[in-house]
């Protein structure tokens, strides 16, 4: 077992200055890292009472006794304890830790059930709580420091079954507003052992790489900043792929004078931005060498790097919207989206897919420089060219009319 991948990591120090919104729960504290906030925040304190209600219904609806469920959680929690930060856990004894794991795991399982068709059978008041607080719950339960070891969650799910296929399918579309027409059904990978809920969802949202050849290149000799409009000038068109999997990104030929850069579309609001940052934080914590790791291990970092590379001004954000890479009108406005993407440029994100795309762009520029010059001229002067063509068309029409009149006058 890879102990680094199975740990419940602290938020990376390199990201702490980014945005507290992406690292601190607003309503639900899960596990020991933010348990002190229960005493400081009245809303979080109130939700602790909701956890008791969730645990009651979780056990009652399981058809098993409280002792059976609790003992199973305790057995798993003794192992899970070592997956948290040792220094913090030294100050938390089992008298606090074991009940915490039980109530938090039951609450999380009930939430997962709410995300599936089984929600219709859920107790009305609990379902209403999840309905009313859906946005903040999506935020809090995906924070890196707010995770529960998956073996504790599984201990509860052995008694209160959750259809993971339905749950993952609900979350897989979360980053997009529009349904992908040719979306593949979720197929569980039995060989994958998730560390926690965030890790589980990242695994299926990223997808698996079809590329076997690893790119071993550095960016020292490569232009690491090419905006969306600059790409358009050299003949590379941005295209939204018909996929929800973030790993699907790359350059492909489109015509004699052009190519296209394709990646998964994104609907961006505060909660989704936080989700992306926390998935990237998980990649930073679990991948020691990005050049040696697989594409999947740094796909979210690569995705964010590409988007941040493309955006330097509000016109670039609008270009992403025009190309349907940014979806929806209810999320971040152009200025806020620009602030988010440009703030990513200062983060220590790394990604193999990103390196590969940058190499592909550089190769395109080197091999097609003559065609790029032609395309750039046509692109930059297209208004003038179209105006000239319109004038010529009018002149030809007038000339044709005059010639026709002249012919008639001779008759």
C-alpha positions in Angstrom: 0.0 0.0 0.0 1.2 3.5 -0.9 1.1 5.2 2.5 1.7 8.7 1.1 -1.4 8.3 -1.2 -3.6 7.0 1.7 -2.8 9.7 4.2 -5.2 12.6 5.0 -2.9 15.4 4.0 -2.7 18.9 5.4 -3.2 21.7 2.9 0.2 22.4 1.2 2.1 25.3 2.6 2.8 26.5 -0.9 -1.0 27.0 -1.5 -2.0 28.5 1.9 -1.6 32.0 0.7 -3.9 31.4 -2.3 -7.3 31.6 -0.8 -8.6 30.7 2.6 -12.0 30.0 1.0 -10.4 26.9 -0.6 -9.0 25.5 2.7 -11.4 26.2 5.5 -14.9 24.7 6.0 -17.9 27.1 6.3 -20.5 24.7 7.7 -19.3 21.2 8.2 -16.0 20.2 10.0 -15.1 16.5 9.2 -12.4 14.7 11.1 -9.8 16.2 13.5 -8.1 19.0 11.5 -10.9 21.5 11.9 -12.7 20.1 15.0 -11.6 23.1 17.1 -13.9 25.3 14.9 -16.9 23.6 16.5 -16.2 25.7 19.6 -15.6 28.9 17.6 -18.3 28.9 14.9 -22.0 28.7 15.8 -23.0 27.4 12.4 -20.5 24.5 12.5 -21.6 23.8 16.1 -25.2 23.6 14.9 -24.3 21.1 12.2 -22.8 18.8 14.8 -26.4 18.3 16.0 -27.4 17.4 12.4 -24.7 14.8 12.4 -26.4 13.1 15.4 -29.7 13.0 13.4 -27.9 11.7 10.4 -26.3 8.9 12.5 -29.6 8.0 14.0 -31.3 7.5 10.6 -28.2 5.9 9.1 -28.3 3.1 11.8 -32.1 2.8 11.8 -32.3 2.5 8.0 -29.5 0.0 7.9 -31.5 -2.6 9.8 -28.6 -3.3 12.1 -27.9 -2.5 15.7 -26.0 0.6 16.9 -23.4 -1.7 18.4 -22.7 -3.5 15.2 -22.2 -0.3 13.2 -20.3 1.5 15.9 -17.9 -1.5 16.5 -17.2 -1.7 12.8 -16.3 2.0 12.7 -14.1 1.7 15.8 -12.2 -1.2 14.2 -11.5 0.8 11.1 -10.8 4.0 13.0 -7.9 2.4 14.9 -6.2 2.0 11.6 -7.4 5.3 10.2 -5.9 7.2 13.2 -2.4 6.8 11.7 -3.4 8.4 8.4 -3.8 11.8 10.0 -1.0 14.1 11.0 0.9 12.5 13.9 1.6 15.8 15.8 -2.1 16.8 15.8 -3.3 13.3 16.7 -1.0 13.3 19.8 -3.4 15.7 21.4 -6.6 13.8 20.6 -7.5 10.6 22.5 -9.8 7.8 21.4 -12.5 9.1 23.7 -12.9 12.0 21.3 -11.6 10.5 18.1 -13.8 7.3 17.8 -17.2 9.1 18.3 -16.0 11.7 15.8 -15.3 9.1 13.2 -18.7 7.4 13.8 -20.8 10.6 13.5 -18.8 12.1 10.6 -18.9 8.8 8.6 -22.7 8.4 9.2 -23.3 12.0 8.1 -21.2 11.5 5.0 -22.9 8.3 4.0 -26.3 9.9 4.3 -25.0 12.8 2.2 -23.8 10.3 -0.4 -27.2 8.7 -0.4 -28.9 12.1 -0.9 -26.8 12.4 -4.2 -28.4 9.3 -5.6 -32.0 8.2 -6.4 -32.2 6.8 -2.9 -32.7 10.4 -1.7 -36.4 10.0 -2.2 -36.5 7.4 0.6 -34.6 9.7 3.0 -36.2 11.2 6.2 -37.8 14.5 5.1 -36.0 16.9 7.5 -32.6 15.5 6.7 -33.3 15.6 3.0 -34.4 19.2 3.4 -31.1 20.0 5.1 -29.1 18.6 2.3 -31.3 20.3 -0.3 -31.1 23.7 1.3 -27.3 23.6 1.9 -26.2 21.8 -1.3 -23.7 24.4 -2.4 -21.9 24.8 0.9 -21.8 21.1 1.4 -20.3 20.6 -2.0 -17.6 23.0 -0.9 -16.9 21.7 2.6 -16.9 18.0 1.9 -14.3 18.4 -0.9 -11.7 20.3 1.2 -8.4 18.4 1.4 -8.3 18.8 5.2 -11.9 17.9 5.7 -11.6 14.2 4.5 -12.4 11.0 6.3 -10.3 7.9 5.6 -12.3 5.8 3.1 -12.0 2.6 5.2 -14.1 4.3 7.9 -16.7 5.4 5.4 -16.7 1.8 3.9 -17.3 0.5 7.4 -20.6 2.3 7.5 -21.5 1.5 3.9 -21.3 -2.2 4.7 -24.5 -1.6 6.7 -26.0 1.3 4.8 -25.4 0.6 1.1 -24.6 3.4 -1.3 -24.7 2.9 -5.1 -21.3 4.3 -5.8 -22.0 4.3 -9.6 -24.9 6.6 -9.1 -23.0 8.8 -6.6 -20.0 9.2 -8.9 -22.2 9.8 -11.9 -23.9 12.7 -10.0 -20.5 14.3 -9.2 -18.7 13.5 -12.5 -20.8 16.2 -14.3 -20.3 18.7 -11.5 -17.7 20.8 -13.4 -19.9 21.3 -16.4 -23.3 22.9 -16.8 -24.3 21.1 -20.0 -24.7 17.3 -20.2 -22.2 15.5 -22.4 -24.2 13.8 -25.2 -21.9 10.8 -25.6 -21.0 10.4 -21.9 -19.8 6.9 -21.0 -21.4 5.2 -18.1 -19.4 5.0 -14.8 -17.5 1.7 -14.5 -16.0 1.1 -11.1 -12.3 0.2 -11.1 -12.0 -2.6 -8.6 -8.3 -2.2 -8.4 -8.5 1.4 -7.2 -8.4 1.9 -3.4 -9.4 5.5 -2.7 -7.9 7.3 0.3 -11.0 9.4 0.9 -14.0 11.0 -0.9 -12.0 13.7 -2.6 -9.5 11.1 -3.9 -12.4 8.9 -5.2 -14.0 11.7 -7.1 -10.7 13.0 -8.5 -9.9 9.5 -9.8 -13.1 9.3 -11.9 -13.3 13.0 -12.9 -9.7 12.9 -14.2 -10.1 9.6 -16.2 -7.4 7.3 -17.4 -4.7 8.2 -19.9 -4.5 6.6 -23.3 -1.0 7.9 -23.9 1.7 5.4 -23.2 4.7 7.5 -24.3 5.9 9.7 -21.5 7.2 13.2 -22.3 10.5 13.9 -20.7 11.0 17.6 -21.5 11.6 20.8 -19.6 10.1 24.1 -20.4 13.3 26.1 -20.4 13.3 26.5 -24.2 9.6 26.7 -24.6 7.2 29.6 -24.6 5.4 29.0 -21.4 2.8 31.7 -21.9 0.5 31.8 -24.9 -2.9 33.5 -24.5 -6.1 32.3 -26.1 -6.0 35.2 -28.6 -2.3 34.6 -29.4 -3.1 30.9 -30.2 -5.9 32.0 -32.5 -3.4 34.3 -34.3 -1.1 31.4 -35.1 -3.9 29.1 -36.2 -4.6 27.1 -33.1 -8.3 27.0 -32.3 -9.6 26.3 -28.8 -12.2 23.5 -28.8 -14.3 22.1 -26.0 -14.1 18.3 -26.0 -17.3 16.2 -25.6 -16.0 14.8 -22.4 -16.1 15.4 -18.6 -12.6 13.8 -18.1 -10.0 16.4 -17.4 -7.1 14.3 -18.7 -8.3 14.6 -22.3 -6.3 17.6 -23.5 -4.0 18.0 -26.5 -3.2 19.5 -29.9 -4.5 17.9 -33.1 -4.3 19.0 -36.8 -7.4 20.7 -38.2 -6.4 21.9 -41.7 -3.5 23.2 -43.8 -3.2 26.4 -41.9 -4.5 25.4 -38.5 -4.7 23.0 -35.6 -6.9 22.8 -32.5 -6.2 22.6 -28.8 -9.0 20.6 -27.1 -9.8 20.2 -23.4 -12.8 19.5 -21.2 -15.2 22.4 -20.8 -15.7 24.1 -17.4 -18.5 25.9 -15.6 -16.7 28.1 -13.1 -18.1 29.4 -9.8 -16.6 29.7 -6.3 -17.4 26.1 -5.3 -16.1 24.6 -8.4 -12.9 26.7 -8.3 -12.4 25.4 -4.7 -13.0 21.8 -5.8 -10.4 22.2 -8.5 -7.8 23.7 -6.2 -8.3 21.0 -3.6 -7.9 18.2 -6.2 -4.7 20.0 -7.4 -3.5 20.2 -3.8 -4.0 16.5 -3.4 -1.9 15.9 -6.5 0.9 18.1 -5.1 0.8 16.1 -1.8 0.9 12.7 -3.3 3.2 13.1 -6.3 6.8 13.5 -5.4 8.2 13.5 -9.0 5.8 14.8 -11.7 8.1 13.9 -14.5 8.2 10.2 -13.5 4.5 9.9 -12.5 1.7 9.0 -14.9 -0.5 11.5 -16.7 -3.4 10.9 -14.3 -1.3 11.8 -11.2 -1.1 15.5 -12.3 -4.0 15.9 -14.6 -5.8 18.6 -12.5 -2.6 20.6 -12.1 -2.1 20.3 -15.9 -5.7 21.4 -16.6 -5.4 24.5 -14.4 -2.0 25.3 -15.8 -3.4 25.3 -19.3 -6.3 27.5 -18.4 -4.1 30.0 -16.5 -1.7 30.1 -19.5 -4.5 30.9 -21.9 -5.9 33.9 -19.8 -4.1 37.2 -19.4 -6.9 39.7 -19.9 -10.7 39.8 -19.9 -10.8 39.4 -23.7 -9.1 36.0 -23.2 -11.8 34.9 -20.8 -14.4 36.0 -23.4 -12.6 33.9 -26.0 -12.9 30.9 -23.7 -16.6 31.5 -23.5 -16.9 32.0 -27.3 -15.3 28.6 -27.8 -17.5 27.1 -25.1 -14.6 26.1 -22.9 -16.2 28.3 -20.2 -19.9 27.4 -19.8 -22.9 29.1 -18.2 -23.8 32.6 -17.2 -24.5 32.0 -13.5 -20.9 31.5 -12.4 -18.0 33.9 -12.2 -18.1 37.0 -14.3 -15.2 37.6 -16.7 -13.3 39.8 -14.2 -13.6 37.2 -11.4 -12.7 34.4 -13.7 -9.6 36.4 -14.9 -8.6 37.0 -11.2 -8.9 33.2 -10.5 -6.9 32.1 -13.5 -4.1 34.7 -13.1 -3.8 33.9 -9.4 -3.0 30.3 -10.4 0.0 31.5 -12.3 1.9 32.1 -9.0 1.2 28.6 -7.7 3.8 25.8 -7.8 1.6 23.6 -10.0 3.2 21.0 -12.2 1.8 18.6 -14.7 3.0 16.1 -17.4 0.0 16.7 -19.7 0.7 20.4 -19.5 4.3 19.9 -20.5 3.2 17.7 -23.4 0.8 20.3 -24.7 3.4 23.0 -24.5 5.9 20.8 -26.4 3.2 20.2 -29.1 2.5 24.0 -29.4 6.2 24.7 -29.7 6.6 21.9 -32.4 3.7 23.4 -34.2 5.3 26.8 -34.2 8.7 25.5 -35.4 7.4 23.2 -38.1 4.7 25.5 -39.5 6.3 28.9 -39.2 5.6 29.8 -42.9 2.0 28.8 -42.6 1.7 30.5 -39.3 3.0 33.8 -40.9 0.3 33.5 -43.6 -2.4 32.6 -41.1 -1.3 35.5 -38.7 -1.5 38.0 -41.6 -4.9 36.8 -42.6 -6.1 36.7 -39.0 -4.8 40.2 -38.1 -6.1 41.7 -41.3 -9.3 39.8 -41.8 -11.5 42.9 -41.3 -9.5 44.9 -43.8 -9.5 41.9 -46.2 -13.2 41.4 -45.8 -13.8 45.1 -46.3 -11.7 45.1 -49.4 -13.5 42.1 -50.8 -16.8 43.7 -50.1 -15.7 46.9 -52.0 -14.3 44.8 -54.9 -17.6 42.9 -55.0 -19.6 46.2 -55.1 -17.3 47.5 -57.8 -17.6 44.3 -59.9 -21.4 44.6 -59.5 -21.4 48.2 -60.6 -19.1 47.5 -63.5 -21.3 44.6 -64.5 -24.4 46.8 -64.5 -22.6 49.5 -66.5 -21.5 47.0 -69.1 -25.0 45.7 -69.3 -26.4 49.2 -69.8 -23.7 49.9 -72.4 -24.6 46.8 -74.3 -28.3 47.8 -74.3 -27.5 51.3 -75.5 -25.7 49.9 -78.5 -28.8 47.9 -79.4 
